[in-house]
């Protein structure tokens, strides 16, 4: 009864068996889906056994098929996952610089950088942009899932359990493994969509083609292009009488974006037991968004340039590249896999329509702001075998080595974007913009740098990297036919903060043919992000409703040391879970309860400014003169290990299949509950009070700005050449108090989607749907929003778990060959 292990997954950093609940996915023909539930599907994430299923594994996994992805009507992976994965969340941020193009995505309401993303079982690099606005994901830099074309995906596996002992840093909340297509044949498709408001027009098309390379190899190619128009739900405003006729002066919704992707997946057999493989891709994205309006009478504007005032128009561009190559072979009873994976995300900022007030009325109105670059190179060697230790099945043993280099660079922009020009006095006291005039003080002095997004100066430039290496070992054995036990241990060493040892134990016990229990306990960690440790910028943000300049300090620089801050350290976690699995006939159900405790979580601090205490006042006095580090700066912030959190939650997932006389039906129901509490605030600085480092508004972002309750109910009907899917997604209430506003709770909402697909012929299909059928929007902000509803923020913008687009329509045509 010896099981053959699946050495196509040896590339996973640690080969510990993890398991899964059912996912809300439907195959191309739902009649196929009706033959078995998702709980009986074979999984690859975290296991080396080729026939490991969801039901006999010790941890929960969601499986999402390519057909479910296509039928979701979503235009990006994050948007699709929040419809189909019970514990996944993505907030629609707006007016948030680079976050408008790379929105934060989370599992189990933890941080975007506390979930690890794999492609074909290999570690995926993170994005360069770190979130510094007051919205969900503040202080983190996750992985840009939207840069991976959905056309290239075979299926997605989502592990909902602590997995750092298997995969290393970042896997505190879980792991998302994206499996690329590797079969023959092809498809081309085109999709068009629009909102019921007439905006947000999107045009997309793509193709995927897999071809055999003789009898030993395979090459699968994917191309995808999308062009999405702006969606703006800002209300018209006269900006407190600054203009004659009210109009939209802000962008509250979604910025216009354009994306192009080219990806490939390749494998070639060498002899009978060896294989060379490679995969990767290139994606470029460009977008435009808006900053906050500046009236013509504002000292940040020269009326000669902008007589009607200006809303700065910002441009952003992301270039994402990745390449993995590896060799697998069998030597005796051992399977070996050696792989090298490299990837990079480059993110550029530009001012498309703006000015630098300190350059006077002759200021340039467009310029390049600079770029952030994150890179990662990972080398793995993995080995796995099976030995007979006298148990019911042979015991699997795996061990390996990993070496990784993480890099971060920050590049300067054009001088006009960051420098102080020759015009010291603003228009209120210097209407002609005379550079010779210098008798001005206080608010009458111009601020340096361009409005909207101030560029990176040469003093901010950095190009640095970090090395780490790891050794890991795991084992998996079936003590009896019904009792599986797995264990893993990992040692990892970083050259900037030291080493750590973590481990995990998991078990699955079948009580009857249809009922089983599972449990796991693990320790974990997350290394400080290179972005968190090395990012700095000067930006303009809102402080109690007024524009104010803010500088982000690097944790290891002298200014941070003057305020008492030390270098960043790793986050440490413990994760305990218990689950029940029921699978009988056409019905399956899983219920998993978990507790995740994290110590020393890294946060992006609140505003440190004058008036807090005498030591901080003296700090600003030393550095606030003209052309000094804090020239014109009101606030500084920093990344620091500051909080401990405790998260309790549960996931309940159900699937029922039914065969009727003229159709097959798949019903699915999921419910996710999550409650995160900040248990302790303790920073390294004795000078800056805890309530400044982590204030009530930030506490709400961690505890209540993501839905504590989320549910989904769907039914998919298959009728010969037709299939129809109806889905309801429930998002619980969210609460925030960003940018000095009152604490506000936005009520729970339910969104309804209806999609359909018609197989015109064996090769041609037409599909379409209505998303958010009832045209649901968040609650309006009301009086708690202070001045923000008056300037256009009808709905707010920091914590909404679904789009502000309202009702959407789409049509799609596909040709398979």
Secondary structure, DSSP 8 states (H G I E B T S, - for coil): ----B-GGGTTSSS---------S---SSHHHHHHS-GGGSB--TT--BTT-BSTTSSS-EEEEEHHHHHHT--SSHHHHHHHH-TTEEE----S-GGGGTS--EEETTS-GGGEEEEETTEE----S----SSSTTTT-----GGGS-GGGEEEEEEE-S--HHHH-TTTTSEEEEEEE---SEEEEEEEEEEETTS---EEEEEEEEEEEETTTEEEEEEEEEEEE--EE----B-TTTTSSS-B--S--EE-EEEEEEEEEEEEEEETTTEEEEEEEEEEEEEEEEEEEEE-TTSTT--TTT-TT-EEEEEEEEEEEEEEEEEEEEEETTEEEEEEEEEEEEEEEEEEEE--BGGGGGG--S-EEEEEEEEEEEEEEEEEEEEE--SSSS-EEEEEEEEEEEEEEEEEE--GGGT---S--B-TTT-TT--TT-----GGGB--SSBSSS----GGG-EEEEEEEEEEEEEEEEEEETTEEEEEEEEEEEETTTEEEEEEEEEEEEESSSSEEEEEEEEEEEE---HHHHH--EEEEEEETTEEEEEEEE-TTSHHHHHTT------EEEEEEEEEEEEEETTEEEEEEEEEEEEEEEEEE---EETTS-HHHHHHHHHH-STTSTTTT--EEEEEEEEEEEEEEEEEEEEEEEEE-SS-EEEEEEEEEEEEEEEEEE--S-SSS-HHHHS-HHHHHHHHTSS-SEEEEEEEEEEETTEEEEEEEEEE--EEE-GGG---EEE--EEEEEEEEEEE-SSSEEEEEEEESTT-------GGGGTTHHHHT-SS-SSS-SS-S--SEEEEEEEEE-
